[in-house]
Amino acid sequence: MEQTAGATQRQGSDRRTWLLGAIAVIVLIAIAAATVMLASTREDATYEPGSPEAAVQAYAAAWQAGDADAAWDLLTPGAQARVQEFEFRRAASWEEDMPTRLWVDERHDYEGRVVLDLSLERTWDGLLGPDRDIQSLRLTLIQIDDAWRIDTPVVGFYRW
């Protein structure tokens, strides 16, 4: 009878070992999948100078550099009127959660304006490895004095 009890304990121990091993393999596969997903990111696009997309890239670069003046100058007077300049400049000095990448999903051309549908990807170190979030943002741009300006009131990459 003791022999049977010992065999049952060994079987239970073997099952727990197998279960823990299976969980470890699943966690490793999840980490590997997340790593592959993040490693297979798109290349940064290069847009034609003077294009609406290039204006958005310039805004992103200015915001990331903390250059509030350059970012502010890329907004139209109408967008500037709908954003409090003090708040804009203060936010530009923060170490904001900048998108890791941003890209244009769609471009809609209308008479005198362009609407860009953007995706903004943010990545961070998560509990099980790299994690990411993708959000959408729609920006309207208009051309003023042969230069494209953002007509959507934004502070960083958040609508005001």
C-alpha positions in Angstrom: 0.0 0.0 0.0 2.9 2.4 0.7 4.3 1.6 -2.6 1.1 2.7 -4.3 1.0 6.0 -2.4 4.6 6.7 -3.4 3.8 6.0 -7.0 0.8 8.3 -6.8 2.9 11.1 -5.3 5.5 10.7 -8.1 2.8 10.9 -10.7 1.4 14.1 -9.2 4.9 15.5 -9.0 5.6 14.5 -12.6 2.3 16.2 -13.7 3.2 19.4 -11.9 6.6 19.5 -13.5 5.1 18.9 -16.9 2.5 21.6 -16.3 5.1 24.1 -15.2 7.2 23.3 -18.2 4.3 23.8 -20.6 3.5 27.2 -19.0 7.1 28.2 -19.4 7.1 27.2 -23.0 3.9 29.2 -23.7 5.4 32.3 -22.0 8.6 32.0 -24.1 6.5 31.6 -27.3 4.5 34.8 -26.3 7.7 36.7 -25.7 9.3 35.5 -28.9 6.1 36.4 -30.9 6.1 39.9 -29.4 9.7 40.4 -30.2 9.3 39.3 -33.8 6.2 41.6 -34.1 8.1 44.6 -32.9 11.3 43.8 -34.8 9.3 43.6 -38.1 8.4 47.2 -37.9 8.1 49.4 -41.0 10.9 51.5 -42.3 10.5 55.2 -41.8 9.1 56.7 -44.9 10.7 59.7 -46.6 8.3 62.1 -48.1 8.7 64.7 -50.8 9.9 68.0 -49.4 7.0 70.5 -49.4 4.4 67.8 -49.2 1.7 67.6 -46.4 3.3 64.3 -45.2 6.7 66.1 -44.9 5.0 68.9 -42.8 3.7 66.2 -40.4 7.2 64.7 -40.2 8.7 68.1 -39.5 6.1 68.7 -36.7 6.9 65.3 -35.2 10.7 66.0 -35.3 10.1 69.5 -33.7 7.9 68.1 -31.0 10.3 65.3 -30.2 13.2 67.8 -30.0 11.1 70.0 -27.7 11.2 72.8 -30.2 7.9 74.5 -29.4 8.5 77.4 -31.8 9.1 75.2 -34.8 6.1 72.9 -34.0 3.9 76.0 -33.3 4.9 77.5 -36.7 3.6 74.3 -38.4 0.1 75.0 -37.2 -2.2 77.3 -39.2 -3.4 80.5 -37.5 -6.8 78.9 -37.2 -5.4 75.9 -35.3 -3.2 78.2 -33.2 -6.4 80.2 -32.2 -8.0 77.0 -31.0 -5.0 75.9 -28.9 -3.8 77.8 -25.8 -0.2 78.8 -26.7 0.9 78.6 -23.1 -0.3 75.0 -22.7 1.2 74.1 -26.1 4.6 75.4 -25.1 4.4 73.8 -21.7 3.5 70.4 -23.1 6.3 70.7 -25.7 8.8 70.9 -22.8 7.5 67.7 -21.1 9.0 64.4 -21.9 5.7 63.3 -23.5 4.9 59.8 -24.6 6.1 60.3 -28.1 5.1 57.8 -30.8 7.8 55.4 -31.6 6.7 55.5 -35.2 4.0 57.2 -37.1 2.9 56.6 -40.7 0.2 57.7 -43.1 -2.5 55.2 -43.7 -4.6 57.2 -46.1 -4.4 60.5 -47.9 -7.5 62.4 -49.0 -7.1 65.3 -51.4 -9.8 68.0 -51.4 -9.8 71.4 -53.0 -7.4 73.5 -51.0 -6.7 70.9 -48.2 -5.4 67.4 -47.5 -6.6 65.1 -44.8 -4.1 62.5 -43.6 -5.2 59.5 -41.6 -2.2 58.6 -39.4 -1.3 55.6 -37.2 0.8 56.4 -34.1 2.7 53.5 -32.6 4.0 53.7 -29.0 6.2 50.9 -27.6 7.3 50.2 -24.1 8.8 47.5 -21.9 5.8 45.4 -20.8 5.6 42.7 -18.1 6.4 39.9 -20.6 8.6 41.9 -22.9 8.1 44.7 -25.4 4.5 45.9 -25.8 2.9 48.3 -28.2 -0.2 50.4 -28.8 -1.4 51.9 -32.1 -3.7 54.8 -32.2 -5.3 56.7 -35.1 -5.2 60.4 -35.7 -6.7 62.4 -38.5 -5.0 65.7 -39.4 -6.2 68.3 -41.9 -3.6 70.4 -43.6 -3.9 73.4 -45.8 -1.4 75.3 -47.9 -0.5 78.8 -46.8 2.1 80.8 -48.7 3.2 77.6 -50.6 3.8 75.7 -47.3 1.6 73.0 -45.8 0.4 73.7 -42.3 -1.6 71.6 -39.9 -5.1 73.0 -39.5 -6.2 70.5 -36.8 -5.7 71.8 -33.2 -3.2 69.4 -31.8 -0.8 69.5 -28.8 1.8 67.0 -29.6 -0.1 64.1 -31.1 -3.3 64.6 -29.1 -6.3 66.5 -30.4 -6.9 69.6 -28.4 
